[in-house]
């Protein structure tokens, strides 16, 4: 029929050539593919590369992510994690296996930054870095405050304005550091280390204004978190807005909702200090009044004790005995004087019968002798009475109520001068008087307790 049949040309491939051709074709067709699946058989050798299998139902494909891309990951892939991989589909020639050379990985449903945050948070919490027992107290009146933040940040100006308004005498030291970008975590950590090494501040504030999760990523750095946790100086975290949370917030000794809130928390205002001092003064005054009232009540109870009447009776007995001794002394003196007068009269009568000079000479000698004897007797008698009177005076003074007053007690009298024994004897507003050891005071009744 005029037809001729030529059999197809037979081509025999070498394995390497065939694999290479397939690889080139696949890489041209699928050089930027997004693939979703579940991680299994994950490996991370010391080389820094990542190897795992991406599964979906009964289908699977191997994935490799080289170190240059892996070091940019914000989270650590784990078996069972659902992810989306972006990369180039290729063939691993040594085994003739289809695989994906990944350039980017993100968790399915949650961003990589959020997953990295949750992973690091769980890790540090398990190590006890968030334990409230590890938190150091923030000093209420720090003399020097260290701030780690950007020198151009608006948050720094807010903090300085509030601190100056609340307590202008406090000293502030600023450690300038980047608070966003790849170097931010290292610079903030360097600031915390610097203040700990120099020991020149009483509290450290890490401050940054609000931003996106990417902007705040530096404060989710593990190395920075460990340095903050190990700080010997109390650290206040003031990063982002009230709804923003970072790892530094959890390891710091105190979290402030905003940088401005940190300035409010780091130091008490002068007015608060003055109000606190006034409150303490008022408490002390009330306590002193209470102690005085209790002392007055105790004194009243003691004054009603049976020992006081017995003491007064003893005092009256001593006073009577002293009066008796004084009277006896006066009688003895008068008796001696009377004897001297009679002797003088006898002597003067005898003078008239004898030579006046001899009589006078004899009388003078006798008079001098009697005077000396009388003086000796009088001195002896007076000395005995003085010693006895001194003992009685000492006993009297020891039992006197005035001696009790010298030990800090007081006698309290109502407006009519009667001794107070019960609060019912006076009314509010009555003027009362208190007899002290040295003088007297007057006061008005402002409160009564039965």
Residue pairs with C-beta under 8 A, 6 or more apart in sequence:
13 21
15 96
16 93
19 91
19 93
19 96
20 93
22 91
23 90
23 91
23 93
26 89
26 90
26 91
26 98
27 88
27 89
27 90
29 89
30 88
30 89
31 88
31 89
32 86
32 88
33 86
33 87
33 88
33 89
33 100
34 84
34 85
34 86
35 54
35 61
35 84
35 85
35 86
35 87
35 100
36 56
36 82
36 83
36 84
36 85
36 108
37 54
37 55
37 56
37 60
37 61
37 82
37 83
37 85
38 54
38 55
38 56
38 80
38 81
38 82
38 83
39 52
39 53
39 54
39 55
39 77
39 78
39 79
39 80
39 81
39 82
39 83
40 52
40 53
40 54
40 55
40 60
40 79
40 80
41 51
41 52
41 53
41 79
42 50
42 51
42 52
42 77
42 78
42 79
43 50
43 51
43 52
44 50
44 51
45 51
47 67
48 66
48 67
48 70
48 71
49 64
49 65
49 66
49 67
49 70
50 63
50 64
50 65
50 70
50 77
50 102
51 62
51 63
51 64
52 62
52 63
52 77
52 79
53 60
53 61
53 62
53 63
54 60
54 61
54 62
54 63
54 83
54 85
54 100
61 98
61 99
61 100
62 92
62 97
62 98
62 99
62 100
63 85
63 87
63 99
63 100
63 102
64 99
64 100
64 101
64 102
65 87
65 101
65 102
65 103
65 105
66 101
69 102
69 103
69 104
73 105
73 112
74 112
74 113
74 115
74 116
74 217
75 107
75 112
75 113
75 115
75 116
75 119
76 116
76 119
77 83
77 105
81 107
82 107
82 108
82 109
83 105
83 106
83 107
83 108
84 105
84 106
84 107
84 108
85 100
85 102
85 104
85 105
86 102
86 103
86 104
86 105
87 100
87 101
87 102
87 103
87 104
88 100
88 101
88 103
89 98
89 99
89 100
89 101
90 98
90 99
90 100
90 101
91 97
91 98
91 99
92 98
92 99
105 112
106 112
107 114
107 115
110 118
111 213
113 213
113 214
113 217
113 220
114 213
116 220
117 220
117 246
117 247
120 220
120 222
120 225
120 247
121 247
121 250
123 222
124 130
124 222
124 225
124 229
124 247
124 250
124 251
125 250
128 134
129 225
129 226
129 229
129 250
129 251
130 250
130 251
134 229
135 253
135 254
136 233
136 234
136 253
137 234
137 253
138 203
138 234
138 236
138 253
138 254
138 265
138 266
139 202
139 203
139 234
140 267
140 268
141 167
141 267
141 268
141 273
142 170
142 201
142 202
142 203
142 266
142 267
143 170
143 171
143 202
144 170
144 171
144 172
144 173
144 200
144 201
144 202
145 163
145 170
145 171
145 172
145 173
145 201
145 202
145 203
145 204
145 205
145 266
145 267
146 172
146 173
146 174
146 175
146 191
146 195
146 200
146 201
146 203
146 204
146 205
146 233
147 156
147 159
147 172
147 173
147 174
147 175
147 204
147 205
147 207
148 175
148 177
148 188
148 191
148 192
148 195
148 204
148 205
148 206
148 207
149 155
149 156
149 159
149 174
149 176
149 177
149 179
149 205
149 206
149 207
149 208
149 259
150 156
150 176
150 177
150 178
150 179
150 208
151 174
151 176
153 179
153 207
153 208
153 209
154 209
155 207
155 208
155 209
155 238
155 259
155 260
156 174
156 207
156 259
158 259
158 260
158 263
159 205
159 207
159 238
159 259
159 260
159 262
159 263
160 172
160 263
161 263
162 260
162 263
162 264
163 170
163 172
163 263
163 266
163 267
165 269
166 263
166 264
166 267
166 268
166 269
166 270
167 267
167 268
167 269
167 270
170 267
173 195
173 200
173 201
175 190
175 191
175 194
175 195
177 184
177 187
177 188
177 190
177 191
178 184
178 187
178 188
178 218
179 188
179 207
179 208
179 218
180 208
180 211
180 215
180 218
181 218
184 218
184 219
185 218
185 219
185 221
185 223
185 224
186 223
186 224
188 206
188 218
188 219
188 224
189 221
189 223
189 224
189 227
189 228
191 204
191 206
192 204
192 206
192 224
192 227
192 228
192 231
192 235
193 227
195 201
195 204
195 233
196 231
196 232
196 233
199 233
201 233
202 233
202 234
203 233
203 234
203 235
203 236
203 266
204 231
204 233
204 234
204 235
204 236
205 235
205 236
205 238
205 256
205 259
205 262
205 263
205 266
206 219
206 228
206 235
206 236
206 237
206 238
206 239
206 248
206 252
207 238
207 239
207 259
207 262
208 216
208 219
208 238
208 239
208 240
208 259
209 240
209 259
210 240
210 241
210 244
210 258
211 240
211 244
216 239
216 240
216 244
216 246
218 224
219 237
219 239
219 246
219 247
219 248
219 249
220 246
220 247
220 248
221 247
222 247
224 247
224 248
225 247
225 248
225 250
225 251
226 251
228 235
228 237
228 248
228 251
228 252
229 251
234 253
234 254
235 252
235 253
235 254
236 252
236 253
236 254
236 255
236 256
236 262
236 265
236 266
237 246
237 248
237 249
237 252
237 254
237 255
237 256
238 255
238 256
238 258
238 259
238 261
238 262
239 246
239 248
239 249
240 246
240 258
241 257
241 258
242 257
242 258
249 255
254 265
256 262
256 264
256 265
268 276
289 447
293 447
293 449
296 410
296 412
297 449
299 409
299 410
299 411
299 412
300 412
300 420
300 421
300 422
302 308
302 409
303 411
303 419
303 421
304 421
311 399
314 399
315 396
315 399
315 400
318 392
318 395
318 396
318 399
319 396
321 392
322 389
322 392
322 393
322 396
325 385
325 388
325 389
325 392
329 381
329 382
329 385
332 381
333 378
336 374
336 377
336 378
340 370
340 374
343 370
344 367
347 359
347 363
347 366
347 367
350 359
351 359
351 360
351 363
397 403
401 411
402 437
405 411
405 435
405 436
405 437
406 437
408 437
410 434
410 435
410 436
411 419
411 434
411 435
412 419
412 420
412 432
412 433
412 434
412 435
413 419
413 420
413 432
413 433
413 434
413 435
414 420
414 425
414 426
414 430
414 432
415 426
415 430
415 431
415 432
418 425
420 426
420 432
422 450
423 448
423 449
423 450
424 450
426 432
426 445
426 448
427 445
428 445
428 446
428 447
428 448
429 444
429 445
430 444
430 445
431 442
431 443
431 444
431 445
432 442
432 443
432 444
432 445
433 440
433 441
433 442
433 443
434 440
434 441
434 442
434 443
